[in-house]
């Protein structure tokens, strides 16, 4: 016989599976799932379920109640399993906590508290005031991971940052012959290292993020499109770190729009206008200690632009800058079965005197990606959700 704990876990995992269906359509709102369960003397059954299918559309709780109504189910006295605290304020849709109360829901099992100050704790207050029994948090780790970008923005004022890199077994990201000089910027080419499976996987990662960022050196060397050509899904906002505003108006990345982060406040107006005419949105930010764009300011600007999750695909200099500043959360590292010898490597620019100081990963996971190997993990410097 199922214990109450196992019973609750079963239905919360069902709510989580529903929430994942929201994919990128819910952005910038969190993905949320809800399952309504009615218990009787003969057992329990789902009487309604739903998820947040898109920004501006009904929330998960309302979708579940509507689903129950369409099925002519009575939800009075039922339990609601929700992955995130029911909202308490009017946004694009009415608040969900009062609707659960008016529907007669008697117990609400919630994955995690909503970090949004407009909601945090207030949804619970509405439910408690109406005498609704609350069990929270439940499967909190899984529910927070589902919306890690949403939580990161509300707790750290920046997006969730994933560094993506591809290298040979000896850590090289390009051959020495592929390095060129351009205004003292390192230019590297990352093409041709990994196989087709890894390339497809990388494009899927793009579709799962709100924004994708590279440095101007990579943009000049590779002239990439930064789209999701190899998979279904919306292409993320394309972002270029361009300290001196060196990107040419003919760059492929500008077609369809691009967000440029620069320190060049006094840039030639004709150059700036040419970039804007080509599709660029230019954001001038302060410079950091290195004279390049301050990464904290960059991440804050991206959060205000609606980026909740950021994929950094830059070369060694950009990746190292994020690691050095401890502004990275997760790593997706593709290692190809190649030995490339001399050349730029992941971690170039980082210098440690003791092993206690090196960049560390936790919860590392290793899997095959065609002929390559994919290593994923969380940076130890990443704050808890």
N, C-alpha and C positions, 0 to 999 in steps of 0.2 A: 504493500500500500504506500502511495506517495505521501511523504511528509509535507507540511505546509511550505517548508523551505524549497524542496524540490518542485513542488507545485508552482510556486512563485517564479522560480528560475526558468521553468519551461516556458511560461507565458511572457516573461520579460525578454527571453531570447527570441521569441516570436516577434515581439515589438521591435527589437533591434534589427531583425532581418527585414522588417517592413521599412524601418527608418533608412536603411541603406539604399532603398529604391529611389529616395529623393535625389541621389547623385548630385550633379552640379546645378540642377534646376532650382534647388532651394536657396542657393547662394544669393545674398550674403547671410540669409537666415540659417539657423542650424537645421540639420536633418533630425526629424523626430518621428517616432512610431508609437502607435497606441493600439492596445488590444482590450476589448471589453469582455469580461468573463462572468457568466451567470452560474451560480452554484444552486443546485436543487438537491432534493433527497436522493435522486437517482444518479447524481454526478454533476460534472461541470462541463460547460461548453462555451465556445466563443460565440457571442451574439453580435459583435461588431468589431471592425478593425479598420485602420487607416494610417496614412502617413502624410507628411508635408510634401506635396508633389511639386511645388514650385513657388517661387517668390510672389507674394500677393495673393496666392490661393489659400484655401482654408487650411488651418493647422491640423495636426494629426488627431487631436481629441475631437474636433468638430467633424473631421472626415469619418472617424469611427462611429460617432453618434448618428451621422447621416446614413452611414452604411447600415447601422442597426435599424433605423427607421425604414429604409428601403426594403429591408428583409422582414418588416413588421414584427421586430423583436422588442420585448419589454426590457429596458435596461435598469428599471428601478431596483435598487438593492444590489446591483452588480458591482464588480471590482474593475478598476481601470489600471492597466499596466502602461506606463508612459516613460519613455527614455529620458525626458527632460522635464523639469518643473513646469506645470501648466502656467501659461502667461496670465498676467493680471491687468494689463493695460490695453487700451485701444491703439492699434497700429493701422495696418492696411486691412485687418480683420478684427472682429470683436474678441475680447479676452476669453480664454478657454476655462479658467478656473470657475468663474460663475456659471458657465454653461454646464459643467460637470455637476455642480451643486443642483441646479434647476432640473437636471435630468434624473436626479435621485440616486446618483452614484454614492455608495456607502463606504467604499474603501479605495484608496489610490496608492499604488506602488510606483515609486518614482526612481529612475536611475540616478539622477544627480540634480543638485540645485542649479538653477540658471545663474550664470555669473553676470548677466546683464543687470546693471543697477536699477533699471526700470522694472525688473521682475524679481530679482533676488530676494527670496523669502516671502514675497508678498502673495504669490500664488498659494503657498502653503498656509499663510495667514487666513486667506479667504476660505480655504477648505476646512481648516480647523474651526473657524468661527461658525461654520455650518454643521459642525459635528461629524465631519468626514474623517474616518480613520486613515492615517498616513503611515506608510512604511517607506523610509528613505534614509540614506541612499541605498540602492540595490543594484548590484552589478555595476558599481560606480566606475571602476576602471574601464570597462568596455564601453560604457555610455559616454564617458569623457573622450575616449580615443576616437569615437565616431565623429565628434565635433571638435577635434583638437585645435583647429585653426580658430574657431569661434571662442574657445576658452582662452587661447593664448592672447588674442586681441583684447579680451576683457580683463585679463589678469596681468599682462606684461606690456600692453600698448603696442604690440607688434604682431605680425603674422607668424604662423608656424613655418619655420624655415627648413627645407629639405635640401641638402647638398647632393647633387648627382654627379658622379665622375666615372670615367672609363679609362682604364690603363692596361698596360701589359703586366705580366707577372712580376717584373722588376719595377713596377710602379711608374713607368714612363707614360706620359700622356701625348707625346709627339716625338718625332725624330728631330735631331739637331738641325738637319737640313730644312726643317719646316719652320724654323724660327727666323723672323725677320725683324728689322728695326723700323719703327714708325713713331716719331716723336717720343722716343724713349719708352714706348709701350711694348709689352711683350705680346707677340702674336703667335698663336699656336693653332694647329689644325688637329681636331679630334676625330676626323673621319678615318674610316678604314681600320679601326682597332677592334671593335666588337662585331659580332655576327648579326645576321638578320633577326634572329629571335630577340636579341638584346635591343636592337633598334626599335622593334615593334613594342617591346616592353617600355622603353623610354618614352615613346609617343603616348602610350597609355598613361604613364605618370604625368605627362603634360596635361592630358585631359582631366586629370583628377585634381589639378591645382588651379587657383585663381590667377596666378601670375607666374611667368617664367623670366628669369633674369640672367643676362650675360654681361661681360665687360666689353668695352668698345674694341679691345684688341681681338677678341674672338669674332666680333661682328665684322671687323675689317678683313680678317684672315679668311673666314669661312663664308661670309655673306649669307648667313642662314635665314630661313623663313620663320623658324620657331613655331610651326603649326603642328596640328595633329593629323598629318596626312596619312599615317599608317594605321589609324584606328578611328572608331566612331567617337563622337564627343566634341564639345565646344573647345576651340583653341583658347588658351589662356591669354591674359593681357601680356603683351611682349614689352619687356623692360630692358633698357640699356643703361649701364653705368658709364657715363661719358664725361669725364672731368672737364676736358677742354672743348667739348662740342666738336669732335673730330669726325663724326659719322657723316658720310656723303649722302645727299638727297636721293641718290640712285640706289641706296641699299634696299635689298629685298625685304628686310624686316619692317620697313616703313609702309609697305603696301598693306592697307587694311587697318592701319593705326599702330602706334608705338608710343610708349611712355619713356621719355629720356630724363634721367636724373643727372644733373650737372652742377658744377661750381662756377661755370663761366657766365657770371652775371653781366660782365661787360663784353659779351661776345658780339662779333660783327652782326649788326641787325639784318643785313641781307642774307647772311648764312642762317640765322635763326628763322627768318621768314621762309627761306627755301626749304628748311626741314619741316616747318609747320605746314607748308603747302603740300609737302610730300606725304603728310599723314602723321607727323609727330606732335605729341603733346609734351611740352618742355617744362620741367620743374627744377627751379634753381634752389639749391640747398647749400648749407655751409660746408666747408672742407674740414676734414679731420686732421689728426696729427701728421699724417703722411702727405697732406696736401691734396688728397683725393676726396671724393664725396664721403661725408660722414655717414657710416652705415646705420647708426641709430636713427639719425634724421631721415635717412632713406626709407627705413622700415616703417617709421611713423607716417611718412607721406604715403606709402603704399597702403597702409591700413586705412587711412582717410579716403584713399581712392577705391576702397572696397575689397582689397586683397586680404583674404583671411589665411590663405596657404600659398607659400612661395616656393617654387622650384628653382634652385640656383644651378645653372649649367655652365658657368664660366670656366675659364682656364685655371691653371694652378694659382695665379696671383689672386684672383677673385675668391676662389675657394679658401685659400689660406687666410685671406683677410677676414672672412666670416668666422673661421675657426679661431683666429688670434683674438678677435673681438668677443668670442664666446656668444655669438648671435646665431647659433645653429642648433637645430633640434634633432633632426634625423639625417641619416646617410643612406644613399643608394649607390653602391660601388660595384661596377661591373669590371671583372678581371678577365682578360682574354688570355688564351694559352699562347702567349708570344713573349719573346725576349727581345727588347728593342735597343738595349745598350744606352749610350749617352742621349740625353734629352731632358726636357722639363718634366718634373715629376709631381705627383700629388704631395703636398706638404712643403713644396719649395717656399722659402721665406719664413718657415717656422724654425725656431732654434731653441732647444731645451738643454739644460745642464743636468737635470735629474729625471729619472724615469717617473717619479711622482708627478712631474709637471706635464708629461706628454698628453696628447689628445686621446681620450679613451671613449670607447663605446660600451654601452650596456644593452642587455637583451638582444645580443647579436643573433642574426639568423642567416644561414647560408643555404643557397639552393642553386640548382642548375638553371642555366639560361641558354639553351642550345649547347654549343661548345664552350660557352663562357660560364663564369660563376658570378652570382649576384650575392653580395654581402649587404645586409640591411641591419641597422641598429639605431639606438638613441644615443646622442652625445651625452656624456656625463654632465656637461655644463648646462644641459637643458633643464629649466625649472620644472618642477612637478606641475601637472595640470590641476 
